[in-house]
């Protein structure tokens, strides 16, 4: 391309955006370091602090703290007062960076990004070769960060909004139902439901043994006795007669989502309900050209599609499949009634019957 054909204003604008993206990438690392080192926790509720005060409270090297504070303050993650040379984690900033379990806390998201960078060579290899990548080939940091990111949303919405949006499901759960939570990961969703509905029995199912072990420990700590965890795939888990089945943010990761949905249909009672929770997406790529779509497509490229391609069939549905494509998968599995029951800023909740 000749020099005269280049619009240098566009080049400058794009380069400026790239600088902003680099700044964001650095800020994610700084936020993760502040979380892991306990600096955000040390600042939470303390009001404006000098570098010396923060050094005394944390016992950390002030030369490191000074550079860290400079970066997170420039990012707007911490509030800097140049007149008094103080740094403050405001209540709003604390909700995002310090307060574990709050829906606004982003540390699980940051940790998931760090986990991908940790094994970037593997991600590049898979991308270049087109081979699959089993879930177990990721950094263990990804498993805990996935749970850490999704758990607050489940805690905020699952029992109070998603389940009540389904026709007759909460009545069954209150009376005593048999429930399958497929692709349960660390079991946060399973334990939340078990705590809310003690008359029902919940079976958490996942094909990743370390996640099942973590789920069992989570249930033990929570003190719930109406839950059990099994290692199996969505296509062959044992049992039948389930009144309710659910999958949270996992169907698109499966190699054979049609086979998984078909097995769920076969193991449900005739009047049973399947709740499918998936990332929010439009039906066309053009509908997803926004920051959330950018993030979901990226994670899908690094984790979701490789996991699917590592399994039999390897459909590679992707994290931005959209309601129309998900409905087609469910119809192919034999379900005849699919309805969007609820929507959050990041998820769609589908009620599946028939």
C-alpha positions in Angstrom: 0.0 0.0 0.0 1.4 3.4 -1.0 1.9 6.1 1.7 -0.8 8.3 0.1 -3.5 5.7 0.7 -3.0 5.7 4.5 -5.2 7.8 6.6 -2.8 8.8 9.4 -5.6 10.3 11.5 -7.1 6.8 11.6 -3.7 5.3 12.4 -3.2 7.8 15.3 -6.7 7.1 16.6 -6.1 3.3 16.5 -2.7 3.6 18.1 -4.3 5.7 20.8 -6.8 3.0 21.5 -4.1 0.4 21.6 -2.2 2.4 24.2 -5.4 2.4 26.2 -5.7 -1.3 25.9 -2.1 -1.8 27.0 -2.9 0.5 30.0 -5.9 -1.7 30.8 -3.8 -4.9 30.5 -1.2 -3.5 33.0 -4.0 -2.3 35.3 -5.5 -5.8 35.4 -2.1 -7.1 36.5 -1.8 -4.4 39.1 -5.3 -5.1 40.4 -4.6 -8.8 40.7 -1.3 -8.1 42.6 -3.1 -5.7 44.9 -5.7 -8.4 45.6 -3.3 -11.2 46.1 -1.0 -9.1 48.4 -3.9 -7.8 50.4 -3.3 -4.1 49.7 -6.9 -3.4 48.7 -8.1 -5.1 51.8 -5.6 -3.0 53.9 -7.0 0.2 52.3 -10.7 -0.6 52.5 -12.4 1.6 55.1 -9.2 3.5 56.1 -9.9 6.7 54.2 -7.0 8.7 52.8 -3.6 7.1 53.6 -0.1 8.3 53.0 2.5 5.9 51.5 4.1 5.6 55.0 0.8 4.7 56.6 0.1 2.0 54.0 3.7 0.7 54.4 3.3 0.5 58.1 -0.1 -1.3 57.8 1.0 -3.8 55.2 4.7 -4.3 56.1 5.5 -4.2 52.4 8.4 -2.5 50.6 7.5 1.1 50.1 9.4 1.4 46.8 7.1 -1.2 45.3 4.0 0.3 46.9 4.8 3.7 45.5 4.9 2.4 41.9 1.9 0.3 42.4 -0.1 3.2 43.9 1.0 5.4 41.0 -0.3 2.9 38.4 -3.7 2.1 40.1 -4.2 5.8 40.8 -3.6 6.7 37.2 -6.1 4.0 36.3 -8.7 5.4 38.6 -8.8 2.3 40.7 -7.5 4.3 43.8 -8.2 8.0 44.4 -5.0 10.1 44.6 -5.0 13.5 46.4 -2.0 15.4 44.9 -2.2 18.2 47.5 -1.9 16.0 50.5 -0.1 13.1 48.8 -2.6 10.6 50.0 -4.3 7.5 48.4 -7.9 6.4 49.2 -9.9 3.3 48.3 -13.4 4.8 48.2 -16.4 2.7 49.0 -17.3 2.4 45.4 -13.8 1.3 44.5 -13.8 -1.1 47.3 -16.9 -2.9 45.9 -15.1 -3.5 42.6 -11.6 -4.3 43.9 -11.7 -5.5 47.5 -15.0 -6.9 48.7 -15.1 -10.6 47.9 -18.5 -12.0 47.0 -20.1 -8.7 46.0 -21.6 -8.8 42.5 -19.6 -5.8 41.5 -16.3 -7.3 42.5 -14.1 -7.9 39.4 -11.2 -9.8 40.9 -12.4 -13.2 39.6 -12.6 -11.7 36.1 -9.0 -10.3 36.5 -7.8 -13.6 37.8 -9.3 -15.4 34.8 -7.3 -13.1 32.4 -4.1 -13.7 34.4 -4.7 -17.4 34.1 -4.8 -17.2 30.3 -1.6 -15.1 30.1 0.1 -17.6 32.5 -0.2 -20.3 29.8 -0.1 -18.1 26.7 2.3 -20.4 24.8 -0.3 -23.2 25.0 -3.0 -20.8 23.8 -1.0 -19.8 20.8 -0.1 -23.4 19.9 -3.8 -24.4 20.0 -4.8 -21.4 18.0 -2.2 -22.1 15.3 -2.8 -25.8 15.1 -6.5 -25.9 15.5 -6.4 -28.8 17.9 -8.5 -29.0 21.0 -7.5 -28.2 24.5 -8.9 -30.1 27.4 -10.1 -28.2 30.4 -7.4 -29.9 32.5 -4.7 -28.3 30.3 -5.4 -24.8 31.7 -3.8 -23.3 34.7 -5.5 -24.3 38.0 -5.8 -20.6 38.5 -8.5 -20.6 35.8 -10.7 -23.1 37.7 -10.8 -21.1 40.9 -11.1 -17.7 39.0 -14.1 -19.1 37.0 -15.9 -19.9 40.2 -14.8 -16.7 41.8 -16.2 -14.7 39.0 -19.5 -16.5 38.5 -20.4 -17.2 42.2 -21.4 -13.6 43.2 -23.8 -13.5 40.2 -25.4 -16.8 41.1 -25.7 -15.6 44.7 -27.4 -12.4 43.6 -29.8 -13.9 41.0 -30.2 -17.6 41.1 -32.6 -18.1 44.0 -34.3 -14.7 44.0 -34.8 -14.2 40.2 -33.9 -17.1 37.9 -35.7 -20.0 39.6 -38.9 -18.0 40.3 -39.0 -17.0 36.6 -39.5 -20.7 35.7 -43.1 -22.1 35.6 -43.8 -24.1 38.8 -40.1 -25.0 39.6 -39.9 -23.3 43.0 -43.0 -25.1 44.2 -41.4 -28.4 43.3 -38.1 -27.4 45.0 -39.9 -26.4 48.2 -41.9 -29.6 48.3 -38.9 -31.8 47.5 -37.4 -32.4 44.1 -34.6 -34.3 42.5 -32.2 -32.0 40.8 -29.2 -32.4 38.5 -26.7 -29.5 38.2 -24.6 -30.4 35.1 -21.2 -28.9 34.6 -21.3 -27.7 38.2 -17.6 -26.9 38.4 -16.7 -26.0 42.0 -20.4 -26.5 43.0 -21.3 -22.9 44.0 -24.6 -23.1 42.2 -25.4 -26.5 43.6 -24.7 -25.5 47.2 -26.7 -22.3 46.8 -29.7 -24.2 45.7 -29.3 -26.9 48.3 -29.2 -24.2 51.0 -32.3 -22.5 49.7 -34.3 -25.7 49.3 -33.5 -28.2 52.1 -36.3 -30.6 51.1 -34.8 -31.2 47.7 -31.9 -33.4 46.8 -29.2 -32.0 44.5 -26.7 -33.9 42.3 -23.7 -31.9 41.0 -22.1 -33.4 37.9 -18.8 -32.4 36.3 -16.2 -34.3 34.2 -13.2 -32.5 35.9 -12.1 -34.4 39.0 -10.3 -31.6 40.8 -13.5 -29.4 40.4 -15.6 -32.2 41.9 -13.2 -32.5 44.8 -13.4 -28.7 45.4 -17.2 -28.9 45.2 -17.4 -31.6 47.8 -15.2 -29.5 50.1 -17.4 -26.5 49.5 -20.5 -28.5 50.5 -18.8 -29.8 53.6 -17.8 -26.3 54.7 -21.3 -25.0 54.0 -22.8 -27.9 56.1 -25.3 -29.0 53.5 -26.3 -32.7 53.5 -28.9 -32.7 50.7 -26.2 -32.6 48.0 -23.8 -35.0 46.3 -21.3 -34.7 43.6 -20.4 -37.1 40.8 -17.7 -37.2 38.2 -19.3 -37.8 34.8 -20.0 -36.1 31.4 -23.2 -34.4 30.5 -23.8 -37.1 27.9 -23.6 -40.1 30.3 -24.2 -39.1 33.9 -26.1 -41.8 35.8 -29.6 -41.7 37.2 -33.1 -40.6 36.0 -36.3 -39.3 37.4 -35.0 -35.7 37.8 -37.6 -33.1 38.3 -35.3 -30.2 37.4 -31.9 -30.0 35.6 -29.7 -27.0 35.0 -26.5 -25.9 33.3 -24.8 -22.7 34.1 -22.5 -21.1 31.5 -21.2 -24.5 30.4 -23.3 -26.0 27.5 -21.3 -24.0 24.9 -18.1 -25.6 26.3 -19.3 -29.1 25.5 -18.2 -31.1 22.5 -21.6 -32.5 21.9 -24.2 -30.0 23.3 -27.0 -31.7 21.4 -26.1 -35.1 23.0 -25.9 -33.5 26.4 -29.3 -31.9 26.0 -30.7 -35.1 24.7 -29.4 -37.0 27.7 -30.9 -34.4 30.0 -34.3 -34.8 28.3 -34.1 -38.6 28.7 -33.3 -38.3 32.4 -36.0 -35.7 33.3 -39.4 -36.6 34.4 -42.2 -36.1 31.8 -43.1 -32.8 33.4 -39.5 -31.8 34.3 -37.9 -28.5 33.5 -34.4 -27.8 32.2 -32.9 -24.4 32.9 -30.1 -23.3 30.6 -28.1 -20.2 31.7 -25.7 -19.0 28.9 -23.7 -15.8 28.3 -25.9 -13.0 26.9 -25.4 -12.6 23.2 -27.3 -11.5 20.1 -27.9 -13.9 17.2 -25.6 -12.2 14.8 -21.9 -11.2 15.4 -22.9 -7.6 14.5 -25.1 -7.7 17.6 -22.1 -8.4 19.9 -19.7 -5.6 18.8 -19.4 -4.1 22.3 -16.9 -4.6 25.2 -18.8 -7.5 26.7 -18.9 -9.3 23.3 -15.2 -8.5 22.9 -14.5 -10.2 26.3 -16.7 -13.2 25.7 -15.4 -13.9 22.2 -11.8 -13.7 23.6 -12.4 -16.1 26.4 -14.3 -18.3 24.0 -11.3 -18.4 21.6 -8.9 -19.3 24.5 -11.0 -21.6 26.6 -14.5 -22.5 25.4 -14.0 -23.5 21.8 -10.7 -25.4 22.5 -12.5 -27.3 25.3 -15.3 -28.3 22.9 -12.8 -29.3 20.2 -11.0 -31.6 22.6 -14.2 -33.6 23.1 -16.1 -36.0 20.8 -18.2 -34.2 18.1 -16.4 -30.9 18.8 -19.3 -28.6 17.8 -17.4 -25.5 19.0 -20.6 -23.6 19.8 -18.8 -20.7 21.4 -19.7 -18.4 24.3 -21.6 -16.0 22.0 -23.9 -18.6 20.4 -27.1 -16.5 20.8 -30.6 -17.6 21.7 -31.5 -18.7 18.1 -28.6 -21.1 17.8 -29.1 -22.4 21.4 -32.7 -23.0 20.6 -31.8 -25.0 17.5 -29.4 -27.2 19.6 -32.2 -27.8 22.2 -34.7 -28.6 19.4 -32.3 -31.1 17.8 -32.1 -32.8 21.2 -35.9 -33.3 21.2 -37.0 -30.3 23.4 -40.0 -28.6 21.8 -40.6 -25.6 24.2 -37.8 -23.1 24.7 -38.6 -19.7 26.3 -36.3 -16.9 27.5 -37.4 -16.6 31.2 -35.0 -13.9 32.4 -32.1 -11.7 31.3 -29.3 -10.1 33.3 -26.6 -7.7 31.9 -24.4 -10.8 31.3 -26.7 -13.8 31.0 -29.8 -15.2 29.4 -31.9 -17.8 31.2 -33.8 -20.2 29.0 -36.7 -22.4 30.3 -36.6 -25.7 28.4 -39.4 -28.3 28.3 -41.1 -30.9 26.2 
